[in-house]
Amino acid sequence: MGSFSIWHWLIVLLIVVMVFGTKKLKNMGSDLGGAVKGFKDGMKDGSATDDKAATGPNAQVGNTAANAEKSTIDVEAKTKS
């Protein structure tokens, strides 16, 4: 009762083909392949975008004095007279 033999897998495959049909299985396979390809392309584009953003002109630099002065706004509260 441990692992399945090749005959068990062939019977399962035969039942699946009989239930769904070869045309529907082919369509499902091509849809799944397209989804995997799209995911891989998205991951590749995402990593290229991350690399570009990290080295681009707007890349965030550590806490330097010039960067801190530009991003910090000092405001003194003034009382109304």
C-alpha positions in Angstrom: 0.0 0.0 0.0 3.1 2.2 -0.1 3.8 3.8 -3.5 1.7 3.4 -6.7 3.0 1.2 -9.5 3.1 2.3 -13.2 -0.2 0.4 -13.7 -2.0 2.5 -11.2 -0.8 5.7 -12.9 -1.8 4.4 -16.3 -5.3 3.7 -15.1 -5.6 7.1 -13.5 -4.4 8.7 -16.8 -6.9 6.7 -18.8 -9.8 7.8 -16.5 -8.7 11.4 -16.7 -8.6 11.3 -20.5 -12.0 9.6 -20.7 -13.6 12.2 -18.4 -12.1 15.4 -19.8 -11.2 14.4 -23.4 -7.9 15.1 -25.2 -9.0 18.5 -26.6 -9.9 19.9 -23.2 -6.6 18.5 -21.7 -4.6 20.1 -24.5 -6.3 23.5 -23.9 -5.7 23.3 -20.2 -2.0 22.4 -20.8 -1.5 25.3 -23.1 -3.2 27.7 -20.7 -1.0 26.4 -17.9 2.1 26.8 -20.0 1.1 30.4 -21.0 0.5 31.2 -17.3 3.9 29.8 -16.3 5.6 31.7 -19.1 3.9 35.0 -18.2 4.9 34.5 -14.5 8.6 33.9 -15.5 8.5 37.0 -17.8 7.0 39.0 -14.9 9.7 37.9 -12.5 12.4 38.7 -15.0 10.9 42.2 -15.7 10.5 42.8 -12.0 14.1 42.0 -11.2 15.3 44.2 -14.1 13.1 47.0 -12.9 14.4 46.6 -9.3 18.0 46.7 -10.5 17.3 49.8 -12.7 15.6 51.6 -9.8 18.4 50.8 -7.4 21.1 52.3 -9.7 19.0 55.1 -11.3 19.3 58.8 -10.6 16.5 58.7 -8.1 18.0 55.9 -6.0 17.8 56.4 -2.3 21.1 57.2 -0.7 22.0 56.6 3.0 21.5 59.4 5.6 23.7 62.1 4.3 23.5 65.7 5.5 22.4 67.0 2.1 19.7 64.3 1.7 18.5 64.9 5.3 18.2 68.7 4.7 16.1 68.2 1.6 13.7 65.8 3.1 13.3 67.4 6.5 11.1 70.4 7.1 11.6 72.4 10.3 8.6 74.3 11.4 8.2 76.5 14.4 4.8 76.8 15.9 3.7 80.4 15.9 0.9 81.6 18.1 -1.9 83.7 16.7 -1.9 87.2 18.0 
